[in-house]
């Protein structure tokens, strides 16, 4: 099998993208829905299912198909590889606009999120790129940040946060969004080098605190605190209902990203387990599942992906995951990543 000849880093990079797609597709039919509606429509989601007829967002998709979370993640991966030495913000803006045109042409409803749409409209109206994302506090940056985590070594936290900030600037140039994306990227980066999720948490909180100081001081002012609280609640044995009501599962970065961290802990670090909880938790289920899946996948590798999950995702979508994972790891090596994960670096 292909996985037998992959380097450990490439295996984990592939699992990052694959588990992100799995969490996205699993949460696709339940996105935007309250928990009680999910139960009424689907019972408990335990595998890929199709959305009900005329779903407000997912109408037209089949069971196992991904949404904007995965598509924009792969789009960002291509952008990072196209300009590896300096992030091309204007090129990224063009990428997002072209992506939305394609989505509309396919007759789908899962378009750009509110922060991204407002920012790109402002850019088209002549607002400088440095200002377009000043109100973007939603989770669009965090949901697609995994490729930056794969491609960026974790040794220098400031450098990693710099790379995250560059990708956020156009649409999510706020302390809340950058902090959330930085935390996710750090978990992914550490996971690529062999860290477990629990080993990665302290450095993720450090990255969030540094990211909070970047961009415009808009939105929630302590994303690291929100993540820490969600992790503590998850460890306490709280039910999914209590967890969702306390942490929040909306599109706000401070809620959904914190929730994703908590769900990975609730699932014991298992990507599929975290995705299953996310699919049933209510509201922004696909994005929470995608973020949780990316972090858990990076820290588990391919062993955390059931073979039937990969088979379904590849059959239902066009996902160039293997090639992108290898290329992103190659970029990581160019940027000076050292092989392996020293245990003390997570403390």
C-alpha positions as CSV (number, residue, x, y, z in Angstrom):
1,X,0.0,0.0,0.0
2,X,1.1,3.6,-0.6
3,X,1.2,4.4,3.2
4,X,3.9,1.8,3.7
5,X,6.4,3.8,1.7
6,X,5.5,7.3,3.1
7,X,7.8,9.1,5.5
8,X,6.2,9.6,8.9
9,X,5.8,13.4,8.2
10,X,4.1,12.8,4.9
11,X,1.9,10.2,6.4
12,X,0.8,12.6,9.1
13,X,0.4,15.4,6.5
14,X,-1.9,13.2,4.4
15,X,-3.9,12.2,7.5
16,X,-4.2,15.9,8.4
17,X,-5.9,16.7,5.1
18,X,-7.9,13.5,5.0
19,X,-9.3,13.8,8.5
20,X,-10.1,17.4,7.9
21,X,-12.2,16.3,4.9
22,X,-13.8,13.5,6.9
23,X,-14.9,15.9,9.6
24,X,-16.2,18.3,7.1
25,X,-18.2,15.7,5.1
26,X,-19.5,14.1,8.2
27,X,-20.8,17.4,9.5
28,X,-22.0,18.6,6.2
29,X,-25.7,17.4,6.5
30,X,-26.0,18.8,10.0
31,X,-24.3,22.2,9.5
32,X,-26.3,25.3,10.8
33,X,-28.9,23.0,12.5
34,X,-29.6,23.0,16.3
35,X,-29.0,19.7,18.1
36,X,-32.7,18.9,18.4
37,X,-33.2,19.3,14.6
38,X,-30.2,17.0,13.9
39,X,-31.7,14.4,16.1
40,X,-35.1,14.8,14.5
41,X,-33.8,14.6,11.0
42,X,-31.0,12.0,11.3
43,X,-31.2,10.4,14.7
44,X,-27.5,10.3,15.7
45,X,-25.1,10.6,12.8
46,X,-22.7,7.7,12.9
47,X,-21.5,7.7,9.3
48,X,-21.6,9.8,6.1
49,X,-25.3,10.7,5.3
50,X,-26.9,12.8,2.7
51,X,-28.6,16.1,3.7
52,X,-32.4,16.2,3.8
53,X,-34.2,17.7,0.8
54,X,-33.8,21.4,0.5
55,X,-31.3,21.7,3.3
56,X,-30.6,25.5,3.7
57,X,-26.8,25.1,2.9
58,X,-26.0,21.5,1.9
59,X,-28.8,21.0,-0.7
60,X,-27.4,19.3,-3.7
61,X,-24.6,17.4,-2.0
62,X,-24.3,13.6,-1.6
63,X,-23.3,11.6,1.4
64,X,-19.5,11.9,1.9
65,X,-19.1,15.1,-0.1
66,X,-17.1,17.9,1.3
67,X,-17.9,21.6,1.6
68,X,-16.1,24.9,1.6
69,X,-13.9,23.9,4.5
70,X,-12.0,21.3,2.6
71,X,-12.2,23.1,-0.8
72,X,-10.7,26.3,0.7
73,X,-8.1,24.3,2.6
74,X,-6.8,22.7,-0.6
75,X,-7.0,26.1,-2.4
76,X,-4.8,27.5,0.3
77,X,-2.4,24.6,-0.1
78,X,-2.1,25.3,-3.8
79,X,-1.5,29.1,-3.1
80,X,1.3,28.3,-0.6
81,X,3.0,26.0,-3.1
82,X,2.6,28.5,-5.9
83,X,4.4,31.3,-4.0
84,X,6.5,29.5,-1.3
85,X,8.8,32.4,-0.4
86,X,6.2,35.1,0.1
87,X,2.5,34.8,0.6
88,X,0.7,36.4,-2.4
89,X,-2.3,38.1,-0.7
90,X,-3.7,39.4,-4.0
91,X,-3.4,36.1,-5.6
92,X,-5.2,34.5,-2.7
93,X,-8.0,37.1,-3.1
94,X,-8.4,36.1,-6.8
95,X,-8.3,32.4,-5.8
96,X,-11.2,32.9,-3.4
97,X,-13.3,34.9,-5.8
98,X,-12.8,32.3,-8.5
99,X,-13.7,29.5,-6.1
100,X,-17.0,31.2,-5.3
101,X,-17.8,31.6,-8.9
102,X,-17.2,27.9,-9.4
103,X,-19.4,27.1,-6.5
104,X,-22.2,29.2,-7.9
105,X,-21.8,27.5,-11.3
106,X,-22.2,24.1,-9.6
107,X,-25.5,25.3,-8.2
108,X,-24.4,24.9,-4.6
109,X,-25.3,27.1,-1.6
110,X,-22.1,26.8,0.6
111,X,-20.6,30.1,-0.5
112,X,-18.0,32.3,1.2
113,X,-18.5,33.0,4.9
114,X,-19.6,36.4,6.2
115,X,-16.1,37.7,7.0
116,X,-14.6,36.5,3.7
117,X,-17.5,37.9,1.6
118,X,-17.3,41.3,3.3
119,X,-13.6,41.5,2.9
120,X,-13.5,40.6,-0.7
121,X,-16.3,43.0,-1.5
122,X,-14.2,45.7,0.2
123,X,-11.2,44.8,-1.8
124,X,-13.1,45.0,-5.0
125,X,-14.3,48.4,-3.9
126,X,-10.7,49.6,-3.6
127,X,-10.0,49.1,0.1
128,X,-6.3,48.2,0.7
129,X,-5.7,44.5,1.4
130,X,-4.1,45.4,4.7
131,X,-7.5,46.7,5.8
132,X,-10.0,44.3,4.2
133,X,-10.0,41.8,7.0
134,X,-10.3,44.2,10.0
135,X,-13.7,42.8,11.0
136,X,-13.2,39.2,10.2
137,X,-13.6,37.3,13.5
138,X,-15.3,34.1,12.2
139,X,-13.6,30.7,11.8
140,X,-12.8,30.8,8.0
141,X,-9.1,31.4,8.7
142,X,-8.9,28.5,11.2
143,X,-10.8,26.1,9.1
144,X,-8.4,26.3,6.2
145,X,-5.1,26.9,8.0
146,X,-3.9,23.3,8.1
147,X,-1.6,23.5,5.0
148,X,0.3,26.4,6.7
149,X,0.8,24.2,9.7
150,X,2.1,21.3,7.6
151,X,4.4,23.6,5.7
152,X,5.8,25.6,8.6
153,X,8.2,24.2,11.3
154,X,7.1,24.7,14.9
155,X,10.5,25.5,16.4
156,X,10.1,29.3,16.1
157,X,6.6,30.2,17.4
158,X,6.9,33.8,16.1
159,X,7.7,32.6,12.6
160,X,4.8,30.2,12.5
161,X,2.4,33.0,13.7
162,X,3.9,35.2,11.0
163,X,3.0,32.7,8.3
164,X,-0.5,32.3,9.8
165,X,-1.0,36.0,9.9
166,X,-0.1,36.4,6.3
167,X,-2.8,33.9,5.2
168,X,-5.4,35.6,7.5
169,X,-4.8,39.2,6.4
170,X,-7.2,39.5,3.5
171,X,-10.3,38.1,5.2
172,X,-9.6,37.6,8.9
173,X,-7.1,40.2,10.0
174,X,-8.2,40.3,13.7
175,X,-6.7,39.1,16.9
176,X,-9.5,36.6,17.5
177,X,-9.2,35.0,14.1
178,X,-5.4,34.9,14.0
179,X,-5.1,33.6,17.5
180,X,-7.5,30.7,16.7
181,X,-5.8,29.9,13.4
182,X,-2.4,30.0,15.0
183,X,-3.4,27.6,17.7
184,X,-4.7,25.1,15.1
185,X,-1.6,25.5,12.9
186,X,0.7,24.9,15.8
187,X,-1.1,21.6,16.7
188,X,-0.8,20.5,13.1
189,X,2.9,21.5,12.8
190,X,3.8,19.7,16.0
191,X,1.8,16.7,15.0
192,X,3.7,16.4,11.7
193,X,6.8,15.9,13.7
194,X,5.3,13.2,15.9
195,X,3.7,15.1,18.8
196,X,0.5,13.8,20.4
197,X,-2.4,16.2,20.7
198,X,-1.9,16.5,24.4
199,X,1.8,17.3,23.9
200,X,0.9,20.0,21.4
201,X,-1.7,21.8,23.5
202,X,0.7,24.0,25.5
203,X,2.5,25.3,22.4
204,X,-0.9,25.8,20.7
205,X,-1.9,28.1,23.6
206,X,1.4,30.0,23.3
207,X,0.8,30.5,19.6
208,X,-2.8,31.7,20.3
209,X,-1.6,34.2,22.8
210,X,1.0,35.6,20.3
211,X,-1.6,35.6,17.5
212,X,-4.0,37.5,19.7
213,X,-1.6,40.5,19.4
214,X,-1.6,40.5,15.6
215,X,-4.1,42.2,13.3
216,X,-6.9,44.5,14.5
217,X,-8.1,44.3,18.1
218,X,-11.5,43.1,17.1
219,X,-13.6,40.3,18.6
220,X,-12.9,38.2,21.6
221,X,-9.7,39.2,23.5
222,X,-8.6,35.9,24.9
223,X,-8.9,33.0,22.5
224,X,-6.2,31.0,24.4
225,X,-8.4,31.3,27.5
226,X,-11.4,30.0,25.7
227,X,-9.5,27.0,24.3
228,X,-8.1,26.3,27.8
229,X,-11.6,26.4,29.3
230,X,-13.0,24.1,26.6
231,X,-10.2,21.6,27.2
232,X,-10.9,21.7,31.0
233,X,-14.6,21.2,30.5
234,X,-13.9,18.3,28.1
235,X,-11.6,16.7,30.7
236,X,-14.3,17.0,33.4
237,X,-16.6,14.5,31.7
238,X,-19.3,17.0,30.7
239,X,-22.0,15.7,28.4
240,X,-22.0,16.9,24.8
241,X,-25.1,19.0,25.6
242,X,-23.4,20.8,28.5
243,X,-20.2,21.2,26.5
244,X,-22.0,22.8,23.5
245,X,-24.1,25.1,25.7
246,X,-21.1,26.3,27.7
247,X,-18.4,26.6,25.0
248,X,-20.6,27.5,22.0
249,X,-20.6,26.1,18.5
250,X,-21.2,29.1,16.3
251,X,-19.0,30.5,13.5
252,X,-17.2,32.8,15.9
253,X,-13.6,31.7,16.2
254,X,-13.5,31.9,19.9
255,X,-16.4,29.4,20.1
256,X,-15.9,26.9,17.3
257,X,-12.1,26.6,17.5
258,X,-12.3,26.2,21.3
259,X,-15.0,23.6,20.7
260,X,-12.8,21.7,18.2
261,X,-10.0,21.5,20.8
262,X,-12.3,20.2,23.4
263,X,-13.8,17.6,21.1
264,X,-10.4,16.2,20.3
265,X,-9.8,15.7,24.0
266,X,-13.2,14.2,24.5
267,X,-12.5,11.7,21.8
268,X,-9.1,10.8,23.3
269,X,-7.3,12.2,20.3
270,X,-9.1,9.9,17.8
271,X,-9.9,11.8,14.5
272,X,-13.0,9.9,13.6
273,X,-14.3,10.0,17.2
274,X,-13.9,13.7,17.3
275,X,-15.6,14.1,13.9
276,X,-18.6,12.0,15.1
277,X,-19.1,14.2,18.1
278,X,-18.8,17.4,16.0
279,X,-21.4,16.1,13.5
280,X,-24.0,15.9,16.2
281,X,-23.1,18.8,18.4
282,X,-25.1,21.4,16.5
283,X,-24.6,24.7,14.5
284,X,-21.2,24.9,12.7
285,X,-20.8,21.1,12.7
286,X,-18.8,20.8,9.5
287,X,-16.2,23.4,10.4
288,X,-15.8,22.2,13.9
289,X,-15.4,18.7,12.5
290,X,-12.9,19.8,9.9
291,X,-10.7,21.6,12.5
292,X,-10.9,18.8,15.0
293,X,-10.1,16.3,12.3
294,X,-7.1,18.2,11.0
295,X,-5.6,18.5,14.5
296,X,-6.3,14.9,15.5
297,X,-5.2,13.6,12.1
298,X,-1.9,15.4,12.3
299,X,-1.2,13.8,15.7
300,X,-2.3,10.3,14.8
301,X,-1.3,9.7,11.2
302,X,-3.0,7.3,8.8
303,X,-3.7,4.8,11.6
304,X,-6.4,7.1,12.8
305,X,-8.3,6.9,9.5
306,X,-10.7,4.0,8.9
307,X,-10.0,2.6,5.4
308,X,-13.7,2.8,4.5
309,X,-13.6,6.5,5.4
310,X,-10.8,7.2,2.9
311,X,-12.5,5.1,0.3
312,X,-15.8,7.0,0.5
313,X,-14.1,10.4,0.5
314,X,-12.0,9.6,-2.5
315,X,-15.0,8.1,-4.4
316,X,-17.2,11.1,-3.7
317,X,-14.8,14.0,-4.2
318,X,-11.8,15.1,-6.2
319,X,-9.2,15.4,-3.5
320,X,-5.5,15.6,-4.5
321,X,-4.5,15.0,-0.9
322,X,-1.5,12.7,-1.5
323,X,0.3,15.0,-3.8
324,X,-0.4,18.1,-1.8
325,X,0.7,16.4,1.4
326,X,4.0,15.4,-0.1
327,X,4.6,18.9,-1.6
328,X,3.7,20.7,1.7
329,X,6.2,18.5,3.6
330,X,8.8,19.3,1.0
331,X,8.2,23.0,1.6
332,X,8.4,22.4,5.3
333,X,11.9,20.8,4.8
334,X,13.0,23.8,2.7
335,X,12.0,26.1,5.6
336,X,14.3,24.3,7.9
337,X,12.3,21.7,9.7
338,X,14.3,19.2,11.8
339,X,13.1,15.6,11.7
340,X,11.4,14.2,14.7
341,X,9.7,15.7,17.8
342,X,11.7,16.3,20.9
343,X,9.4,15.8,23.8
344,X,10.6,18.8,25.7
345,X,9.5,21.2,22.9
346,X,5.9,20.8,23.9
347,X,6.3,21.8,27.5
